[in-house]
Amino acid sequence: MSSPQTFFITGASGSQGGAVARKLLASGHKFQALVRDPSKPSSLALQKLGATLIHGDYDDIPALQKAATGCTGVFILPVPTQTPGQELEHTQNIIAAAKAAGIKHAVCSTVTRAEESDRFSFTVPENVPVTKYWESKRGLQAAVQNAGFETWTILQPAWIMKNWIAPVSHFYFAELKGEKVLVTAFAQDTKIDFTAAEDVGSFAVKALTEKDSGLEGKIVPIASEGLTIGESADVMSEVSGVKIGWKLKSEEDIEKEKNVNPKVATQLWQRYDGTRVDIEQVKSYGIPLTSFKQFLENNKEQLLAAVQD
Ligand SMILES: NC(=O)c1ccc[n+]([C@@H]2O[C@H](COP(=O)([O-])OP(=O)(O)OC[C@H]3O[C@@H](n4cnc5c(N)ncnc54)[C@H](OP(=O)(O)O)[C@@H]3O)[C@@H](O)[C@H]2O)c1
């Protein structure tokens, strides 16, 4: 193990940041986490493990500075907001605090293919959900790369597996709980690259704690496998014991919704441009990856909450 260090973690009360935090602690390191709500169960769980929590948000410069002080590396988890430009502004606030505190190593989680999103065939100006989302990720990713950290690593999740379990599934798949059906704008043969937040945590910890990790100065797409929506329904049925079906939206409905509904827009995007993760390349880093089935088994309670009435 590398000698114990202290890291500045953002998004620690959520999936990806939480995975980074728990894996850092498990490897004998410490971290300081900026949290919006220290009384949230996920914040309290981290505190119980020995984490230092700093109360604040991405607009709170003094809190960001406090959380960065004394740290050697930072995990940056930008989150989209309704306000144009704010995700980039938040990222810049985190970067500024990290740089002022003398942090040398930065790992930031964005999204697959952020840097080439201006060349997506499907990203036309009127397709607001896709255009704005990737434009923002492209800008903040560049901000991290150009901030002057000694090393940086960009991690790019594809389709995060928790979208398929409660509570997030209620948003992504409104018909899942009642009708037991995944209704989407994917095509029947569209492969969806699945990413476990835990795996983002594993890559982040390697990049932050290992010298010559092989991840320095790299943009690293992450997924463990590609499944069609039908295959994902089969795995959900197998693990939950509840028969889950799938249905494709009509092309007519998709036409009506694609420029205004982010779910339809991104599922359709997956048909045309898509995440395109080279899974063999991901495996080449030698970091254990979580299959969709394993993820569902590990989170069975939330799977059952997604599919049972
Ligand atoms: N869903 C997908 O398939 C997918 C795919 C690729 C990339 N992504 C990206 O992944 C990111 C979400 O990651 P996740 O799954 O780990 O999300 P998550 O579980 O919802 O966690 C988000 C974390 O960010 C914190 N946060 C949000 N806004 C904040 C603010 N203004 N100030 C301080 N903290 C703030 C949240 O704090 P609270 O606990 O207080 O809410 C929480 O800790 C998004 O940027 C999304 O674009 C998602």
The ligand as an ORCA input file, in Angstrom:
! r2SCAN-3c Opt
* xyz 0 1
  N     -26.838      8.354    -14.736
  C     -25.990      8.008    -15.681
  O     -26.205      7.033    -16.401
  C     -24.726      8.820    -15.869
  C     -23.804      8.430    -16.838
  C     -22.601      9.134    -16.965
  C     -22.354     10.232    -16.161
  N     -23.285     10.606    -15.248
  C     -22.974     11.768    -14.397
  O     -22.764     11.302    -13.084
  C     -22.971     12.394    -12.179
  C     -23.789     11.905    -10.998
  O     -23.015     11.009    -10.263
  P     -23.645     10.032     -9.180
  O     -24.350      8.958     -9.917
  O     -22.610      9.685     -8.216
  O     -24.781     10.989     -8.575
  P     -25.472     10.998     -7.153
  O     -25.479      9.649     -6.527
  O     -26.761     11.683     -7.378
  O     -24.500     11.916     -6.312
  C     -24.319     13.282     -6.608
  C     -23.460     13.857     -5.506
  O     -23.137     15.215     -5.825
  C     -23.553     16.034     -4.718
  N     -23.955     17.344     -5.227
  C     -24.847     17.618     -6.185
  N     -24.927     18.938     -6.379
  C     -24.071     19.507     -5.502
  C     -23.725     20.854     -5.188
  N     -24.286     21.884     -5.821
  N     -22.811     21.059     -4.214
  C     -22.238     20.022     -3.554
  N     -22.529     18.732     -3.797
  C     -23.439     18.488     -4.753
  C     -24.718     15.268     -4.095
  O     -24.960     15.745     -2.784
  P     -26.355     15.440     -2.027
  O     -26.161     14.075     -1.395
  O     -26.466     16.516     -1.056
  O     -27.437     15.436     -3.071
  C     -24.169     13.867     -4.150
  O     -23.199     13.648     -3.157
  C     -23.682     13.481    -12.972
  O     -22.774     14.492    -13.256
  C     -24.086     12.781    -14.262
  O     -24.102     13.664    -15.350
  C     -24.451      9.918    -15.057
*
